[in-house]
Amino acid sequence: MAKKVRAPEDPDRRLDKLAAEGHASKSAPQLQGAEMVLQRDARRWEISEGLDFVMSHDAELLTGLEDA
């Protein structure tokens, strides 16, 4: 499904330049940027879930390490 993205003038102009220099479409760097944001968010979620798991399953161990 095609979506139209409205960008402020300066980033839009810079995307035009990047696309022309790379002989690619303007949407290519937009898609790469969106993918980077999605990957970063997924990684944050994975880390948060991992920490939650450790805190709930190893709370006693962590308390013991605190006192050591």
C-alpha positions in Angstrom: 0.0 0.0 0.0 1.4 3.4 -1.0 1.6 6.1 1.6 2.4 9.8 1.0 4.8 11.3 3.6 4.8 15.0 4.1 8.2 16.3 5.2 9.2 19.8 6.2 10.9 21.8 3.5 14.5 21.3 4.6 14.4 17.5 5.1 12.5 17.2 1.9 15.1 19.1 0.0 17.8 17.0 1.5 16.0 13.8 0.6 15.8 15.1 -3.0 19.5 15.7 -3.0 20.3 12.3 -1.4 18.0 10.5 -3.9 19.7 12.3 -6.9 23.2 11.5 -5.6 22.4 7.9 -5.0 20.4 7.4 -8.2 17.5 6.1 -6.1 14.0 7.1 -5.2 13.3 9.5 -2.5 11.2 6.8 -0.7 14.3 4.5 -0.3 15.9 6.5 2.5 12.5 7.1 4.1 11.9 3.3 4.2 15.4 2.8 5.6 14.8 5.3 8.3 11.4 3.8 9.2 13.1 0.4 9.4 15.8 1.7 11.7 13.2 3.2 14.0 11.2 0.0 14.1 14.3 -2.1 14.8 15.3 0.3 17.6 11.9 0.1 19.1 11.9 -3.7 18.9 15.3 -3.9 20.6 14.1 -1.6 23.4 11.1 -3.9 23.9 13.3 -7.0 24.0 15.6 -5.4 26.5 12.7 -4.3 28.7 11.2 -7.8 28.5 14.5 -9.3 29.4 14.9 -7.0 32.4 11.4 -7.7 33.6 12.1 -11.5 33.4 15.3 -11.2 35.4 13.7 -9.0 38.0 10.8 -11.4 38.5 12.7 -14.7 38.3 15.9 -13.7 40.0 14.7 -11.2 42.6 16.1 -13.2 45.5 19.5 -13.6 43.8 19.7 -9.9 43.1 18.8 -9.0 46.7 21.6 -11.3 47.8 24.0 -9.6 45.5 22.9 -6.2 46.9 23.9 -7.3 50.3 27.3 -8.8 49.3 
